[in-house]
């Protein structure tokens, strides 16, 4: 069975036999899978009226465990955005009733961002919908294939994140 990447690599092989096209065979597939994953994420989140960036913030708070709160600085590290961007995001989520700002008892000048009950229900629903779609995306692989792929992708990703 061939996919579009096989056809692209074959065509480049004819046109540029002097090049090692092995990276193209791997990373073009990763790129195409990224587009499918992005579409699946957007569809899952749309069911719960959540934008991907909203899910990222809500998920960081949910993963923190009870009482589902983090400092803005910790949220920055969890979501990899700038301070100004995070302020805007928290403002928008607070206006929707999904998070609230509370005084930080450990720092009179600080605040904590806490997930509301509505925010928790929203992120839990969106996560369930996302996982349903991700299971569909991986449906062609058995458990062993998924585990092998996860190991290979981790090995590749660690080089970029360290």
C-alpha positions as CSV (number, residue, x, y, z in Angstrom):
1,X,0.0,0.0,0.0
2,X,1.4,3.4,-1.0
3,X,0.6,6.9,0.3
4,X,1.1,10.3,-1.1
5,X,4.6,10.6,0.6
6,X,5.7,7.4,-1.2
7,X,4.7,9.0,-4.5
8,X,6.6,12.3,-3.6
9,X,9.7,10.4,-2.6
10,X,9.6,8.3,-5.7
11,X,9.3,11.4,-7.9
12,X,12.1,13.2,-6.2
13,X,14.2,10.0,-6.5
14,X,13.8,10.2,-10.2
15,X,14.6,13.9,-10.4
16,X,17.3,14.0,-7.8
17,X,18.9,10.5,-7.4
18,X,22.0,12.2,-5.9
19,X,20.1,13.1,-2.7
20,X,19.3,10.9,0.4
21,X,15.5,11.3,0.7
22,X,15.1,9.2,3.9
23,X,14.3,12.3,6.0
24,X,11.5,13.3,3.5
25,X,9.9,9.8,3.9
26,X,9.7,10.2,7.7
27,X,9.1,13.9,8.3
28,X,6.7,14.5,5.5
29,X,4.5,11.9,7.1
30,X,4.9,13.6,10.5
31,X,3.9,16.9,8.9
32,X,0.8,15.3,7.2
33,X,-0.2,13.6,10.5
34,X,0.1,17.0,12.2
35,X,-2.5,18.4,9.9
36,X,-4.9,15.5,10.6
37,X,-4.3,15.9,14.4
38,X,-4.9,19.6,14.3
39,X,-8.2,19.1,12.5
40,X,-9.2,16.4,15.0
41,X,-8.3,18.6,17.9
42,X,-10.2,21.6,16.5
43,X,-13.3,19.4,15.9
44,X,-13.2,17.8,19.4
45,X,-12.8,21.2,21.0
46,X,-15.5,22.8,18.9
47,X,-18.0,20.3,20.3
48,X,-17.3,21.9,23.7
49,X,-17.0,25.5,22.5
50,X,-13.3,25.6,23.4
51,X,-10.4,27.0,21.3
52,X,-7.1,25.0,21.3
53,X,-5.4,27.7,23.4
54,X,-8.2,27.7,25.9
55,X,-7.9,23.9,26.2
56,X,-4.1,24.3,26.8
57,X,-4.7,26.6,29.8
58,X,-7.6,24.7,31.2
59,X,-5.7,21.4,30.8
60,X,-2.7,22.8,32.7
61,X,-4.9,23.7,35.6
62,X,-6.8,20.4,35.5
63,X,-3.5,18.4,35.5
64,X,-2.3,20.4,38.6
65,X,-4.9,18.4,40.7
66,X,-7.1,19.8,43.5
67,X,-7.6,22.7,44.0
68,X,-6.8,23.1,40.3
69,X,-4.8,26.3,40.5
70,X,-1.5,27.6,39.4
71,X,0.4,30.8,39.5
72,X,0.6,32.8,36.2
73,X,4.3,32.0,36.1
74,X,3.7,28.3,36.3
75,X,1.0,28.6,33.6
76,X,3.5,30.3,31.4
77,X,5.9,27.4,31.8
78,X,3.2,24.9,31.2
79,X,1.8,26.5,28.0
80,X,5.0,28.2,26.6
81,X,3.5,31.6,25.9
82,X,4.5,35.1,26.9
83,X,3.4,36.9,30.0
84,X,1.2,39.4,28.0
85,X,-0.4,36.5,26.1
86,X,-1.1,34.6,29.3
87,X,-2.7,37.7,30.9
88,X,-5.0,38.1,27.9
89,X,-5.9,34.4,27.9
90,X,-6.7,34.3,31.6
91,X,-8.8,37.5,31.2
92,X,-10.8,35.8,28.4
93,X,-11.3,32.5,30.3
94,X,-12.3,34.4,33.4
95,X,-14.9,36.4,31.5
96,X,-16.4,33.1,30.4
97,X,-16.5,31.8,33.9
98,X,-14.0,29.0,33.3
99,X,-11.3,30.3,35.6
100,X,-11.0,32.8,38.5
101,X,-8.2,34.8,39.9
102,X,-7.6,34.5,43.6
103,X,-5.1,36.2,45.9
104,X,-2.0,34.1,46.5
105,X,-1.8,33.4,50.3
106,X,2.0,32.9,50.0
107,X,2.5,36.3,48.3
108,X,0.4,39.4,49.0
109,X,1.1,40.8,45.5
110,X,0.6,37.5,43.7
111,X,-2.5,35.8,42.3
112,X,-3.4,32.3,41.6
113,X,-5.5,31.2,38.6
114,X,-8.1,28.5,39.6
115,X,-10.3,26.3,37.4
116,X,-14.0,26.8,38.2
117,X,-16.4,23.9,38.2
118,X,-17.6,25.0,34.8
119,X,-14.0,25.1,33.6
120,X,-13.4,21.6,34.9
121,X,-16.5,20.2,33.2
122,X,-15.5,21.9,30.0
123,X,-11.9,20.6,29.9
124,X,-13.0,17.1,30.9
125,X,-15.5,17.0,28.1
126,X,-13.1,18.4,25.6
127,X,-10.4,15.8,26.7
128,X,-12.8,13.0,26.3
129,X,-13.8,14.1,22.8
130,X,-10.1,14.6,21.9
131,X,-9.2,11.1,23.0
132,X,-12.0,9.6,21.0
133,X,-10.7,11.3,17.9
134,X,-7.1,10.4,18.7
135,X,-8.1,6.7,19.1
136,X,-9.6,6.9,15.6
137,X,-6.4,8.4,14.2
138,X,-4.4,5.5,15.6
139,X,-7.0,2.9,14.7
140,X,-4.7,1.3,12.1
141,X,-2.1,0.4,14.7
142,X,-2.4,-2.4,17.3
143,X,-1.2,-1.8,20.9
144,X,2.4,-2.9,20.1
145,X,2.5,-0.6,17.1
146,X,1.3,2.3,19.1
147,X,3.9,1.7,21.8
148,X,6.7,1.3,19.2
149,X,5.7,4.5,17.5
150,X,5.6,6.3,20.9
151,X,9.1,5.2,21.7
152,X,10.5,6.3,18.3
153,X,8.8,9.6,18.5
154,X,10.0,10.2,22.0
155,X,13.6,9.4,21.0
156,X,13.3,12.0,18.2
157,X,11.5,14.6,20.3
158,X,13.9,14.5,23.2
159,X,16.7,15.8,21.0
160,X,14.7,18.9,20.3
161,X,13.5,19.5,23.9
162,X,16.7,19.1,25.8
